[in-house]
């Protein structure tokens, strides 16, 4: 009996393990590997095993949503989304208040290292999100993608800027790779985007996920910048994060107005899928911040033992 059947029959559905999330992450990175690594791309037979993990994971996330009454028209969807956005801000606020006002340099560096689990391939996710689109929706994603590409400047590409910022911060903090234990929730945070982007049946969910991710990003970046300035980080470490306060505010606005609302008006039958993408991202993000905070607590505990 597969995960979908388990959910339908009411049998308990269990979350994926850390090892399973590592397996998914490795597989997804092979799927979008560099041209020179074409020999490492997955074979057809491997997909059956991966699909079993994905089915179980999606069944688990569905079980957490419970019975839902989704909007049936664009106007109701707009209200539904705005309510979810407010709830998201409220539930993550304690974590980001801690990050901004009380985090140590090592804790901040650990958080940025975990963010790389998402940001490292975000430009590929945006490129995949455009597939099959037409008209202004495609332009909205294309503009987003061009921003990710540094508007044509290699030095300004967002992945390049982020990697440089994270590496310099880690050196300043003295955070070694041995201290960076990636929790399952952090892998899920990145894997969700990759799964939704690589499996076409989840295309509407990807768009919902991207909208709430980018719409909530300015708040996260503002708190991160506050922490960096409080801890005296150099401007070349702060630059990427500061830039995204404005950049992602625009991305979120465009995704909602030009993509989600257009789809909700023209194809109201897919509104539930947009909602599921938003809700699953909400739950996965909350789990992720809780897991990062737990690791930050371990960093503090270890420091206290050393003294």
C-alpha positions as CSV (number, residue, x, y, z in Angstrom):
1,X,0.0,0.0,0.0
2,X,1.5,3.3,-1.0
3,X,1.4,6.6,0.8
4,X,-1.6,7.9,-1.1
5,X,-3.6,4.8,-0.3
6,X,-2.5,5.1,3.4
7,X,-3.8,8.6,3.6
8,X,-7.1,7.7,1.9
9,X,-7.7,4.8,4.3
10,X,-6.8,6.7,7.4
11,X,-3.7,4.7,8.2
12,X,-1.0,6.7,10.0
13,X,1.3,8.6,7.7
14,X,4.9,9.2,8.9
15,X,7.3,12.0,8.1
16,X,10.4,11.4,6.0
17,X,13.7,10.8,7.7
18,X,16.9,12.8,7.5
19,X,18.4,10.1,5.4
20,X,15.5,10.1,3.0
21,X,15.7,13.9,2.7
22,X,19.4,13.5,2.0
23,X,18.6,11.0,-0.7
24,X,16.1,13.3,-2.3
25,X,18.5,16.2,-2.2
26,X,21.3,14.2,-3.8
27,X,18.9,13.0,-6.5
28,X,17.5,16.4,-7.3
29,X,21.0,17.9,-7.6
30,X,21.9,15.2,-10.1
31,X,18.7,16.0,-12.1
32,X,19.8,19.6,-12.5
33,X,23.5,18.9,-12.7
34,X,26.1,20.7,-14.8
35,X,26.4,19.8,-18.5
36,X,29.8,18.2,-17.8
37,X,28.1,15.9,-15.3
38,X,25.6,14.4,-17.7
39,X,26.8,10.9,-17.0
40,X,25.7,11.2,-13.4
41,X,22.1,12.1,-14.3
42,X,19.5,9.6,-12.9
43,X,18.4,6.6,-14.8
44,X,14.8,5.7,-15.3
45,X,14.8,2.9,-12.8
46,X,15.9,5.2,-10.0
47,X,12.7,7.3,-10.2
48,X,10.5,4.6,-8.9
49,X,12.3,4.6,-5.5
50,X,12.4,8.4,-5.4
51,X,8.6,8.6,-6.2
52,X,7.9,6.4,-3.2
53,X,9.7,8.8,-0.9
54,X,8.0,11.8,-2.5
55,X,4.6,10.1,-2.3
56,X,5.1,9.4,1.4
57,X,6.3,13.0,2.0
58,X,3.4,14.5,0.2
59,X,1.0,12.3,2.0
60,X,2.5,13.4,5.3
61,X,2.2,17.1,4.4
62,X,-1.4,16.5,3.2
63,X,-2.2,14.9,6.6
64,X,-1.0,18.0,8.4
65,X,-3.4,20.2,6.4
66,X,-6.4,18.2,7.5
67,X,-9.8,19.0,6.1
68,X,-9.7,22.4,4.3
69,X,-12.3,24.5,2.5
70,X,-10.4,26.2,-0.2
71,X,-11.5,29.4,-1.9
72,X,-13.4,29.0,-5.1
73,X,-12.8,32.4,-6.7
74,X,-10.1,35.0,-7.0
75,X,-11.6,37.5,-4.6
76,X,-11.9,34.9,-1.8
77,X,-8.4,33.5,-2.6
78,X,-6.9,37.0,-2.2
79,X,-8.5,37.3,1.3
80,X,-7.4,33.7,2.1
81,X,-3.8,34.4,1.1
82,X,-3.6,37.7,3.0
83,X,-4.8,36.0,6.2
84,X,-2.1,33.2,5.7
85,X,0.6,35.8,5.1
86,X,-0.3,37.6,8.4
87,X,-0.3,34.3,10.3
88,X,3.2,33.5,8.8
89,X,4.6,36.8,10.0
90,X,3.2,36.2,13.5
91,X,4.5,32.7,14.0
92,X,8.0,33.4,12.8
93,X,8.4,36.7,14.6
94,X,9.9,35.3,17.8
95,X,12.7,33.5,15.9
96,X,13.6,36.6,13.9
97,X,13.4,38.8,16.9
98,X,16.0,36.5,18.6
99,X,18.1,36.5,15.4
100,X,18.0,40.3,15.1
101,X,18.5,41.3,18.7
102,X,20.2,38.5,20.6
103,X,22.0,36.1,18.2
104,X,25.8,35.5,18.5
105,X,28.0,35.6,15.5
106,X,28.2,31.9,15.4
107,X,24.4,31.5,15.6
108,X,24.0,34.0,12.8
109,X,26.5,32.2,10.7
110,X,24.8,28.9,11.3
111,X,21.4,30.3,10.2
112,X,23.0,31.7,7.0
113,X,24.6,28.3,6.3
114,X,21.1,26.7,6.5
115,X,19.7,29.3,4.2
116,X,22.1,28.1,1.6
117,X,20.0,24.9,1.4
118,X,17.4,26.9,-0.4
119,X,19.2,29.8,-2.0
120,X,21.9,27.7,-3.6
121,X,19.7,26.6,-6.5
122,X,17.0,29.2,-6.3
123,X,17.7,30.6,-9.8
124,X,17.2,27.1,-11.3
125,X,13.8,26.8,-9.5
126,X,12.7,30.2,-10.9
127,X,13.8,29.1,-14.4
128,X,11.8,25.9,-14.1
129,X,8.7,27.8,-12.8
130,X,8.5,29.6,-16.1
131,X,8.0,26.4,-18.2
132,X,4.7,26.2,-19.9
133,X,3.7,29.8,-19.0
134,X,2.6,32.4,-21.6
135,X,1.9,36.1,-21.6
136,X,2.4,38.4,-18.7
137,X,2.8,35.6,-16.2
138,X,5.9,34.4,-18.0
139,X,7.2,37.9,-18.1
140,X,6.7,38.2,-14.3
141,X,8.8,35.1,-13.7
142,X,11.3,36.2,-16.4
143,X,11.9,39.5,-14.6
144,X,12.4,37.7,-11.4
145,X,14.9,35.3,-13.1
146,X,16.8,38.3,-14.6
147,X,17.2,39.8,-11.2
148,X,18.6,36.4,-10.0
149,X,21.0,36.6,-12.9
150,X,22.3,40.0,-11.6
151,X,20.7,41.6,-14.6
152,X,23.5,40.3,-16.8
153,X,26.4,40.9,-14.5
154,X,28.3,37.8,-13.3
155,X,29.5,39.6,-10.2
156,X,25.9,40.5,-9.3
157,X,24.4,37.1,-9.8
158,X,22.5,36.3,-6.6
159,X,24.0,32.9,-6.1
160,X,27.5,34.3,-6.4
161,X,26.7,37.1,-4.0
162,X,25.1,34.8,-1.5
163,X,27.9,32.2,-1.5
164,X,30.6,34.9,-1.1
165,X,28.6,36.4,1.8
166,X,28.0,33.1,3.5
167,X,31.7,32.0,3.2
168,X,33.1,35.2,4.5
169,X,30.7,35.2,7.4
170,X,31.6,31.6,8.3
171,X,35.3,32.5,8.3
172,X,34.7,35.5,10.5
173,X,32.6,33.4,12.9
174,X,35.0,30.5,12.8
175,X,32.2,28.1,12.1
176,X,33.7,24.9,10.8
177,X,32.0,22.3,8.6
178,X,32.0,19.9,11.6
179,X,29.7,22.2,13.5
180,X,27.2,22.5,10.6
181,X,24.8,19.6,11.1
182,X,22.0,20.1,8.7
183,X,18.7,19.0,10.2
184,X,16.0,17.2,8.2
185,X,13.7,20.3,8.4
186,X,16.4,22.4,6.7
187,X,16.8,19.9,3.8
188,X,13.0,19.8,3.5
189,X,13.0,23.6,3.1
190,X,15.1,23.3,0.0
191,X,13.9,20.0,-1.3
192,X,10.3,21.2,-1.3
193,X,11.1,23.8,-4.0
194,X,13.2,21.3,-6.0
195,X,10.5,18.6,-5.9
196,X,7.7,21.0,-6.9
197,X,9.9,22.5,-9.7
198,X,11.0,19.1,-11.1
199,X,7.6,17.3,-11.0
200,X,5.3,19.0,-13.4
201,X,2.2,17.8,-11.6
202,X,3.1,20.2,-8.8
203,X,3.5,23.3,-10.9
204,X,0.6,25.2,-9.3
205,X,1.9,24.3,-5.8
206,X,5.4,25.6,-6.8
207,X,3.9,29.0,-7.7
208,X,2.0,29.2,-4.4
209,X,5.2,28.2,-2.6
210,X,7.3,30.8,-4.4
211,X,4.7,33.6,-3.8
212,X,4.6,33.2,0.0
213,X,8.4,32.5,0.2
214,X,9.2,35.7,-1.7
215,X,6.4,37.8,-0.1
216,X,7.6,37.0,3.4
217,X,11.3,37.3,2.5
218,X,11.7,41.1,3.1
219,X,10.9,40.7,6.8
220,X,13.4,37.9,7.1
221,X,16.1,39.9,5.3
222,X,15.5,43.0,7.3
223,X,15.9,41.1,10.6
224,X,19.1,39.4,9.2
225,X,20.6,42.7,8.2
226,X,19.8,44.1,11.7
227,X,21.7,41.2,13.3
228,X,24.6,41.7,10.9
229,X,24.9,45.4,11.6
230,X,24.6,44.8,15.4
231,X,27.4,42.3,15.2
232,X,29.6,44.7,13.1
233,X,29.7,42.7,9.9
234,X,31.4,44.3,6.9
235,X,29.3,45.7,4.1
236,X,30.3,43.0,1.6
237,X,28.7,40.4,3.9
238,X,25.6,42.5,4.4
239,X,25.1,43.7,0.8
240,X,23.3,40.6,-0.6
241,X,20.8,40.5,2.3
242,X,20.2,44.2,2.4
243,X,19.5,44.3,-1.4
244,X,16.8,41.6,-1.0
245,X,14.7,43.7,1.3
246,X,13.6,45.6,-1.7
247,X,14.1,43.0,-4.4
248,X,12.0,40.3,-2.8
249,X,9.3,42.8,-1.9
250,X,8.9,43.4,-5.6
251,X,9.2,39.7,-6.5
252,X,6.5,38.8,-4.0
253,X,4.2,41.6,-5.2
254,X,4.6,40.5,-8.9
255,X,4.1,36.8,-8.1
256,X,0.8,37.5,-6.3
257,X,-0.6,40.1,-8.6
258,X,0.6,38.9,-12.0
259,X,0.8,35.1,-11.5
260,X,-1.4,33.8,-8.6
261,X,-4.3,36.2,-9.1
262,X,-4.2,35.8,-12.9
263,X,-4.4,32.0,-12.5
264,X,-7.1,32.3,-9.8
265,X,-9.2,34.5,-12.2
266,X,-8.6,32.5,-15.4
267,X,-8.4,29.0,-13.9
268,X,-10.3,28.9,-10.6
269,X,-10.2,25.2,-10.6
270,X,-6.5,25.2,-9.6
271,X,-7.0,27.5,-6.6
272,X,-6.8,24.5,-4.2
273,X,-3.4,23.6,-5.6
274,X,-2.1,27.1,-5.2
275,X,-3.4,27.0,-1.6
276,X,-1.7,23.7,-0.9
277,X,1.6,25.1,-2.1
278,X,1.2,28.1,0.2
279,X,0.2,26.0,3.2
280,X,2.8,23.3,2.8
281,X,5.5,25.9,2.5
282,X,4.1,27.6,5.6
283,X,4.4,24.4,7.6
284,X,7.8,23.4,6.2
285,X,9.2,26.9,6.9
286,X,7.9,26.9,10.5
287,X,9.5,23.5,11.1
288,X,12.7,24.8,9.6
289,X,12.9,27.8,11.8
290,X,12.2,25.7,14.9
291,X,15.0,23.3,13.9
292,X,17.5,26.1,13.3
293,X,16.6,27.6,16.7
294,X,17.2,24.2,18.3
295,X,20.6,24.1,16.8
296,X,21.3,27.6,17.9
297,X,20.4,26.5,21.5
298,X,23.0,23.7,21.1
299,X,25.6,26.3,20.1
300,X,24.9,28.3,23.2
301,X,25.0,25.2,25.4
302,X,28.3,24.1,23.9
303,X,29.8,27.6,24.5
304,X,28.7,27.5,28.2
305,X,30.3,24.1,28.6
306,X,33.6,25.4,27.2
307,X,33.6,28.2,29.8
